[in-house]
Every structure is written in C-alpha cells, then in structure tokens.
Amino acid sequence: MEKNYKETLLIQQTNFDMKADLKTKEPNIEKTWLEQDIYNQKIALNSKKSSFTLHDGPPYANGNIHVGHALNKILKDFIVRWKNSTGFNSQYIMGWDTHGLPIETAVTKTGVDRKSMPAAEFRKLCEAYALEQVENQCNQFKRLGIFTDYDKKYITLTHDYEISQLRLFAKMVEKKLVYRDLKPIYWSPSSESALAEAEIEYAEVKSPTIFVACPIIENNDFVDSHLVIWTTTPWTIPSNQLIAVGQDIEYSEIINNETNKKYIFATNLLANAMETIGWQDYSVVRTLSSSELLNLKYQHPWFENKTGFVVIGHHVTDEAGTGLVHTAGGFGEDDFAIVNANGIKAFAPIDDQGKFDVTIEDSRLEGVFYEDANKIIGVELDNKGLLLKLKFVKHSYPHDWRTKKPVIYRATHQWFVSLEPVKEEIDKTIVANVTTNPSWSKERLRNIIKDRNDWTISRQRLWGVPIIAFYDAKKQPIMDMEAINYAIEQIEKLGTNAWFEMPTDTFLPEKYKNQNIEKEKDILDVWFDSGSSNIAMQENFGLQRPFDVYLEGNDQYRGWFNSSMINSVIYDGKPAYKQLLTHGMTNDEKGKKMSKSIGNTIDPLEIANDLGSDILRLWVCSTDFTDDQRIGKEILKQIAESYRKIRNTIRFILSNLVDFDPIKNYQTQLSDVDKFALHNLTVTKEKFIETFDNYNFNNAFKLINNYVINDLSSFYLDFIKDIIYVEAQDSLRRRQVQTVMYEQLWMLIDMLRAIIPHTIEEVYQNITNIDHEQSVHLLDVKIQDFKQSQEFIEIWNNVLKLRDDVNEALEKARNEKIIKKGFEAKINITLKPQFSALKDIQDLSQILIVNSIEFNSDSDQVNGTIGDVNVQLKEGQKCQRCWAIFDQLVEDICQRCYDVIN
C-alpha cells in the first residue's frame, strides 16, 4: 500500500488569512488603535527625539470628504508615520477652516434669515453647523487610518485660535500695515462680499464689446468730431468719468464719408477698428499727438447733464481697442488711480448685490443687475447714434472661486494690509529658508507675493473673526493701539460673539467711552484665519515654528501657502515653513476633471468600505503626487492586484515561520545564497529609506513591487520551497532559510507600515514566537545591514545571469516537449572562461530548480550571456515525497527524504 508522504512535508498554516477582507477588518483595527491610544503612546515614546512637524492645512468644514481630501491626508500620513518610526517625534494635529460664506449659505438654506435675527444668534447657528461638519469629516478621516489624536485638533472658530489671530492683527496695526481706504477691489455680487486675489479663478465667458462715440464739445478745432472708446463692460458706461490717451501714441482723426462725421482712433489701431466696425468709405483728416487731445471736453455718452475730459493714462496702449480708454474710477484699479490723480472722486453706483443703487439717479437703471443693464445701455446708445458697433467675444474673466459666478471690480471702503513695506523681507525669508518640491514652485510662490501690493482683509459677512477697529463721530477710523489691545482683552474674556451683541463702549478704554464711537462690522478674510494657523499652533499647542513641511494642492500658492508666509514673517520675521510640497488634482481614468454634473466623481469612503482603505492608500503611493493623478475602477483593480501579490508573499513567509523562534533558531552562519538575498534586502531597504525621506512615494511603490516579484517570489522564495517543506524541521539548512525569511518579513513590515498600516498591523499580530507590543506602529524601523563585498556580489549577479540563460533553455525544452517541469531537467553547461567560478556555487541545481547540473569544459565559442545550456530529460525514478528524480530510491522515496522521515 502506497504511503501518504504529503503529511510528512512541513506545510504549515498561519492565521494570517489569504482573503484580505479589509472592509471588515480595518474598522476593527482602527477601533483597537483608538482604544489603546497608539498614537499618543508613540508620541510619548518619541518624546526625547528631535521634533518634526508637518502642519496640516485646514480643509473647509462643509460636506463629506472627497478623493482630493483623501489623497492629501494619506500623503501626510505617510510622512508622519514614517518620521515617527525613523528617529523623530512627529506630532500631527489636524485642522479645520470653519468661517465664511459657504457655512453662512448652508445655514441660510435651512430656512434661517440672517438679516432678521440678532447677529450673535446667527453666528451660534453657524458655529453649531461648522462643528457638526468637523465631526463628520473627522470620522471619515478615521476610516482612512490617519495617525493622530482625533480629540486634539485645531479649529479656526475656537476661542484660543481667534484670540491668537486677533493678536496677529494687532501686531500688523502696530507695524502700521493696516489701513482703510476707498479702492476698487474684486467684489462678488453672488457672495455680497469683497474678495482677495487668492479667491479669484478665471473662466471663459461671452461678453458684449462696444465701440462708443463721445462727441467733442466746446472746441472749434474739433467740430462734429468724436472720441471713440471701446469696452467689454457696457454696464460701466453710465459711470464714465474721463477718457485716457497714451503719452506716446499717435492718433488719427478720420471722416466717415457717408455721414460726414469725424472720429478719433489710435493710428496703429485704425485699420483693425475700421474692419471690425465695418466702415470702408472713410478718409484720414489728420494725425494728432496725445498732447493735442489733452483736456478736450466731451459730452457724456449716457447722461445729458454730464461732461468729461481727456487725460493721459499710464496704462493706455495701442495694442487693442481704439487707444482711447473709457475710464470709470469706481470699477477699475487703473481707472481709480487716474480719477484720483485728477482730483475726482470715484463713482461706483452698484450695491452689494451687483444692482445699480439710488446714486445712479436714473430710473432706467436703478435696481437693475449690472449684467442685465448691458442690453438697456446698448439699445439707448444705439438710439442716440453713439453705438458704432456691438460684437460678442469670448475671453477669460474673473470668477468667485466658491460660487463660480463672475465678480466685478468695484470701489468700496475696505480694510487692507499693505504688503509693499514687507515684500522684500518676505522674499528674502523664502529665498534663505524655504525649499520646494517641485523645485520650480519656489519661483511661483515668490512671484505671487511680489505681485501683491495690498491684501483686502475685510469681508462683509457675519460668520468670522471681527476686525477690531473703531470709527469716531465723523466716521473716521481710530487706529489707536491702546483701544485695539483693550478690545482684544475684553474679547478674550467675553468671546467674539460679544463684539456683535454688546455696546461699543464695552470694548473701549475709559478715555474713549461715551463719544458716539462705532465699532467695525466687517470680519477678517478667511485666508487671514487659516494663514494664522502656524502662529496659533505655536501659541496654543507649543509646536515651534517654522514647521518642517506644508503639503497641500497646487491651488494653494495663491491661498494658504501665501497667507501663511505673509502672516508669519510679519508676526516675527520667521517663515511659516521650511519645505513646501504640492500635489496635483485628482482626475478620472480618462484624465477628466471630476464633476458631480458629469457623474465621474469617486467617493473615497466607498472605496474604503468596498476594497479597503489600504487599497486607496496603495493607490496614493503609486501616483506621482506632484502631478495630476488619475483614479477609477480599472486603476484600482491593478492596485488591488499589486496588493494581492504583496499579501500572498507575506502570507507565505508567515506560514513558514510558524515554528521559528527568533531567539532559539536564528542562524548567524548562512550559505552564500542566503547572504546574497540579505545583501539585496539591505540595498533595497536603503533605497526605500532614501525615497521615503525625499517623499518620492511612487518610486517607493515601484521598489516594493519589484522586490516582491523579482527578489522574493521569482527567486529566493521559489527555490527554498524544496528546503522549507522537505528538510527536517530543525535541520540547519531549514533554520538558515527561515532566518532569511524572518529578516525579509521585517523588511516588508518596515517598508509597508506607513503605506498599508492596517494590513501590517494584521501581519505583526500574526507573527509567532515573539513578544508583541500592543501595535506594530509603536516600533521603529529595524536596522538591517547585511552588505557583502563587491567581488561577492559580482559572482552572484553572474549566477542570476546564468539563471536567465537556464530559464530560456528550459522554456525552449518545454516547448519542444523534452520536459514538462524544470525539476525533470538534467542540464549541461559550457561556461565562458571568465565565469568558471560559478562551478563552485553550492547547491546550484537547487537554486536554479533543476534536477542536476554538469559542467563541460569552458569555451569562448558559446552563445549565452554566461554560457551555453543544453537540456535533457533526467531518466530515473520520482521520489514520492519531494518529486525529484533519482537513479534509485529507498523504498519509494529518495535517500534525503528517507533520512528526514526516519
């Protein structure tokens, strides 16, 4: 009767499942981490190590997290987990941005009318809503396995944060950087608020462009002549105050031979203008210098009772339009400067909602939304015979980044931080102290700050940190440090809501009380809020600025990166951060921007609760985060396949270490192939550490994949099956390969723990015969240095080349039906002379997984890389235990198997 030898093989089982079932396991692992407070335990263990702080940029507290949030938080988590396991104390405190319009809008949509209730009451509703959103997003980040204390976070609405921010504002006032002025700023009718440049994005729109003739009056040299202006904003024509010409531009007066009326254009623009307007029968009367046009008086094109005059404009060119620029001081930065220089007050008859107000003094326009006025104005100018041409053009136009609706330039009284006095200091600080990845982005940051002269910090909202300022009885600002500091002291006691519900005198020192002083109603820009976070972190959490890393999307150069650096340098001359990392945007599989309307958005929580958050995290690791990334079902399928290979490799190792006690069974004397495997381990781990230290996560992913597939699955773990299953349990050779596998396991744990932390926790808890800590995430990366000499490595690299030659020959022999399996092959090898040392490699047939090898005499006349390989079928009897073929057996097994069993 044939014996069942399979039961004598050492095929062992691990409790580490083949099936990942991450969606079920991960929440339980996360729950255990929280219950055991693993994060704070690790921070306590690292308390005497050098600190490394990645400062979290605050996502806005509104709605569920999206895949961009997930990418951002997972990238940060890679860094924090890695630093905490490689010699640093890296605290990670998550933050949230909680003020501003979207929260006001969300609360209003619940049926609340903010204008009909006390301000403080509305603010309390906003606060409750914001905190609810923070809690929701916080729980969603937990599901991604983020390594932090979820009870320790910074929120821009908390009392300590707001006071920190107000102290910064006071410092700016003290440095005389804060002022109030009437200026044209970006105004969002949809948000009913001023916007900073950082809140503007550009989109293509179709706009009416008009050529308008303004009759010259009271001048005998220009009888029946007109100044021709061109504009893409017809609604600003009623607000016209001047016409500007260029200092060095030549002008031509032409006559329209059909009407006998004369018109003035810049000479260089005449041909284009005639073609656009459609005039063919015209003649040039004369050419004029700009000085000849200066101070010409013209009839206002809209109002019969108004006139204007011609001035020099520093911004006028003859590159587009007519070379005569319609100037409405209330609706343009250059226009504002020109009317001011000519002693005229800017006229801006548009209210907060973008409608013409009573100051327009025209019933045709009062209450009309500015865009709707375009048609009214165009028709009226046409009726007057002043509209020479109306044409629609597509062009890039500024939009409110939150509402996605167009904004206007509008002159209003606002609070500003003057950046002119501090720009040079900020720039020098960036140059001397900041590195960026990508490296070119440093110039981008510098240029954005160089281009800013003023920062509009006031917003006409209720939900935010109040601007601490006062107005005297004549409505003039009181910028007195004693009053501002006193007010902040009172707010520190009473809270910011008090500012909106208590009388002004509550916040004034004695010398200012009872003088009909009013307090400011505007709030600070939300970028001022979030840009203060680095200072608040230092004051409220004791973390020292500048922080080591800021990591956000590449849309933050004009936002958080910018405001953080400005605020920090103004505060005490320090940069906010030492290193700036930026990631791109996340698109669908075809590279299209994700949009709810298209239906191509991806919910990261759906991925976590289907495939597992470790799959999502592995996808993050696989991408070049500095560029835009793609994600979708097919991409995630490929990532899941990579995960499966990694998991199965680890499971194989765990299975074969079940009976391995690292204290009793660890071998220091190893065979050469073991030493080679451990050398490769060391080299790969060193490369991995370098890539992770440099945040090249996608290269780290490639290293892991290549190592698992090539070094482990296709090489070392393949040939050792003959040893691990077949040899006696306590044999030296078996314990040697287990020693190597044990080191390989720890190398994989170290490389993967920051990337797939749930899986690696499960791996760690399933290692047998060791004393376990509560979590693998309490451990540091293990030092593994098994490097060998260069001569040794050259020999073994040649072994691998020989293996390639042998595998090619085996494949050919299988195709020619000479053999079915490699272990049936008897190999004859003729080596090139320089590789003769390979004959001395111990157990070479076992390493190459063939039956036997015979070496012929060396020869230069061979074709392979290392030598010629000839394959024959090994004739003989198959061992019923190890399946190798032998000339003779002992009973029905080979001598080795017989010795093991007996």
Secondary structure as UniProt FT lines:
FT   HELIX           5..8
FT   HELIX           22..35
FT   TURN            36..37
FT   HELIX           38..45
FT   TURN            46..48
FT   STRAND          50..51
FT   STRAND          54..55
FT   HELIX           67..84
FT   TURN            85..87
FT   STRAND          88..89
FT   STRAND          95..97
FT   HELIX           101..108
FT   TURN            109..111
FT   HELIX           114..116
FT   HELIX           119..142
FT   TURN            143..145
FT   TURN            150..151
FT   STRAND          154..155
FT   TURN            156..157
FT   HELIX           159..174
FT   TURN            175..176
FT   STRAND          178..188
FT   TURN            189..192
FT   STRAND          193..195
FT   HELIX           197..199
FT   STRAND          200..217
FT   HELIX           220..222
FT   TURN            223..224
FT   STRAND          225..231
FT   HELIX           234..239
FT   STRAND          242..245
FT   TURN            247..248
FT   STRAND          250..256
FT   TURN            257..260
FT   STRAND          261..266
FT   HELIX           267..269
FT   HELIX           270..277
FT   STRAND          282..289
FT   HELIX           290..293
FT   TURN            294..295
FT   STRAND          297..299
FT   TURN            304..305
FT   STRAND          307..312
FT   TURN            314..315
FT   TURN            321..322
FT   STRAND          324..327
FT   HELIX           329..331
FT   HELIX           333..341
FT   TURN            342..343
FT   TURN            352..353
FT   STRAND          355..356
FT   HELIX           358..360
FT   TURN            363..367
FT   HELIX           370..383
FT   TURN            384..385
FT   STRAND          387..400
FT   TURN            401..403
FT   STRAND          408..418
FT   TURN            420..422
FT   HELIX           423..433
FT   STRAND          435..437
FT   TURN            439..440
FT   HELIX           441..450
FT   STRAND          454..456
FT   STRAND          458..459
FT   STRAND          470..471
FT   TURN            473..474
FT   STRAND          477..478
FT   HELIX           481..494
FT   HELIX           497..501
FT   HELIX           504..507
FT   HELIX           510..512
FT   TURN            513..514
FT   STRAND          518..519
FT   STRAND          523..524
FT   HELIX           526..531
FT   HELIX           533..541
FT   STRAND          547..553
FT   HELIX           554..556
FT   TURN            557..559
FT   HELIX           560..572
FT   STRAND          577..583
FT   STRAND          586..587
FT   TURN            589..590
FT   TURN            596..599
FT   HELIX           604..608
FT   TURN            609..611
FT   HELIX           613..622
FT   TURN            625..626
FT   STRAND          629..630
FT   HELIX           633..655
FT   TURN            656..659
FT   TURN            662..665
FT   HELIX           672..693
FT   TURN            694..695
FT   HELIX           697..706
FT   HELIX           707..716
FT   HELIX           717..719
FT   HELIX           721..724
FT   TURN            725..726
FT   TURN            729..730
FT   HELIX           732..752
FT   TURN            753..755
FT   HELIX           757..765
FT   HELIX           776..778
FT   HELIX           790..815
FT   TURN            816..817
FT   HELIX           822..824
FT   STRAND          825..831
FT   HELIX           833..840
FT   TURN            842..843
FT   HELIX           844..847
FT   TURN            848..849
FT   STRAND          852..855
FT   STRAND          867..873
FT   STRAND          877..878
FT   TURN            880..882
FT   STRAND          885..886
FT   TURN            891..892
FT   HELIX           895..901
//
